[in-house]
């Protein structure tokens, strides 16, 4: 994938919205950690399943 091209063209943010919705349906949450000039890390927290 050409990441430079992807950044120039921009995105709709739809992927993150889908991830957030699916995570919430399963009782979890999405958090983000950002560092200026370094980028962002998105973290998905899901509850542990007990068997």
N, C-alpha and C positions, 0 to 999 in steps of 0.2 A: 504494500500500500504506500502511496506517495503522501507522507504526512505533511510535507511542505505545501503541497497542492491542497490538501484537505483544510489546512489552517487558513490559506488564502481565500478559499471559496466559502468558508464558514459552514455551519451545520444548523440543523433545526432544533437540536437538543432533544429530539424525540427518543433517542436511545436511553438517555438518563431518566427521562420521564417514565418509560416502560420499566426500567430496572427499579425505580422507586416504587411504582405501583405494585409490582410483583412482590417486592420485599415486604411492603406493608401488609399485603394480603396474607403473608406467611408470618405475621407478627413481629417483623423486624423493622429496622430503620437504616437509612443511608446517611452517613456523615461525610464531611469533606475537610481536608487539611490543605491549606494553600500557603505557598511561600512565594513572595514576589520575585519574579525573574527565574524561578525554578519550576513552577507548575503546581498542579493540584493532584492530590491523592484522594480517591473516593473509596470509602470503606463501607462494606455491607455487613450489618450485624443481624444475625438470625438466631432465634432461640434454639437451644440444644434440644433435640428430640430424645425423650426418655423411652426406652424399650424394656 
